[in-house]
Amino acid sequence: MDFCYIWPILALSVILHWIYRVSEDYYILSFFSRRVRAKEGKSLDSIASVAPGCTIFGNCFDLYGKDNGEVFNYFRNLAKTMKRSYIQYNVGVPAYQIIDAENAEIMLNDQNLISKGLIYDFLHPALKTGILTSTGKKWHMRRKMLTPTFHFNILEQFQEIFKSESIKFVQPFIGQEESEISLSKLIPRFTLNSVCETAMGIKLDDMHGKGDRYRESFEMIEKSFIKRLSNPLYWNNCFYNLFVASKNEPFLKVVHDFSSEIIAKRRILLEDILAEKLKTQTADDDIYINKKTRFAMLDTLLLAEKDGLIDHSGICEEVDTLMFEGYDTTSNGIIFSLMNLALYPEMQDLCHAEIQNNIEDDLSNLDMIQLSKLRYMECFLKETLRLFPPVPIIVRRTTRETELANGLILPTNTQIGVQVFDIHRNPKYWPQPDEFQPERFYKENSKDRPTYAYLPFSAGQRNCIGQKYAFLEMKTLLVVVLKHFKILPIMDPESFGFHAGITLRTKNNIRVKLVKRN
Ligand code: HEM
């Protein structure tokens, strides 16, 4: 009897058995992505759904070939169809996407989940590993170093700068009956000026158009970020360095040269300030809260360098991080706030009336105490950040197998996305979620809402360090603009189209009309 056909059958059975056993733990077609499990006694389905992929390879190629708008909509569509937090299987890594407040709370409060997700690695060429992207001891040390720079006394000094920058912003339009302006073009210039002067202690006016080149270069870096995100081949550093990195280099050079120049300038200024201080110092003088010499956040880093706590490259990565975080996010918040003021004239009238009741026409006295009286405007800004969160997603990764309080067991390197945009529009917490209603944030209307249903500044130990700074800056500009102008819409909000970016983006520039107030 001829047994030769038995061997292939035997081999095939062994392979099939092996595949069966391996597939219990790995999603083989998604390049051996380890499976997410539920703890004993619970079923996976009772905690989260698994999102179907667009191909047989799990979700590996779901974003492939998609442009910025399609990448943005992909996540919005998934939230609508899945209706609860869901699991995806990407190239060799699982992802847990959170779209509800309860699971966001579990994740953001977990002391072990402080490492940022894979997509933050895509920011390393630009921001290296500064406070936003670093983890572990390095992050703890930098956070401790930078936190005092957002102290109330220092913010008070910054508010003076926001005020003078805001007055400078409206100056070109003051003599005109009406002006059409592109917020997307003008506001980032305003916020970059403000962050340079507050955080870096350097006036952009002295840098001859370099600010514009900095912003344009960051736009190009962002394009390459999305390109990398939507092609799993480029998730790997080797392929990215081989095919894409060189195209990015000229833009990275502009960004890094810009921050190096700022550091060099401030280094000289700080030496002068310290020398002057030595001459006039009294016992209880403090460099940070001296009224005559303005303090900049960069000074903290330069002084820490003297104490050997940070080196020059560390200062560079923090400056790049603070510049980027400090200008792009607030510019987003201001653009959408001004757009909403234009779209909702009755609410604009309420904001204006509140300003007239609380703030003198002579803006030279505008300070933090006056701004704190603008309660309606605060709700207006909060509602803007709900519908248009400048940071629409926050991602962490597990550094070891992690059991969450909801019973999910996440393998090492699972990406956990908190989909802020979707949580902010989840009808479970926000009735008529797409409607703009600042009253949602009145105290009496907020008390039954879970805290983690609103996360524009994230929460937990890695929350935004610049939250108060951002509110001060946004409020100051809005007050100055509304004192002088009525804001009118000139475009249909449906026409701007959301885009994925490092922060929330629109396809088309947002424009409004400023009309002189009588
Ligand atoms: C409307 C304006 C702003 C919004 C919506 C915002 C939002 C956020 C969010 C969501 C995070 C967490 C990101 C993550 O975990 O991936 C964050 C972190 C951070 N933000 Fe902001 N931000 C704003 C303004 C600012 C400003 C003005 C500064 C500084 C001048 C700043 C500095 C930072 C820093 C340094 C971190 C990293 C904190 C850490 O990881 O410890 N942000 N921000």
Residues whose N, C-alpha, C, O or C-beta is under 5 A from the ligand:
A	BS01	HEM	I131 L132 R143 L322 E325 G326 T329 T330 G333 P390 V391 I394 V395 L455 P456 F457 S458 Q461 R462 N463 C464 I465 G466 Y469 A470
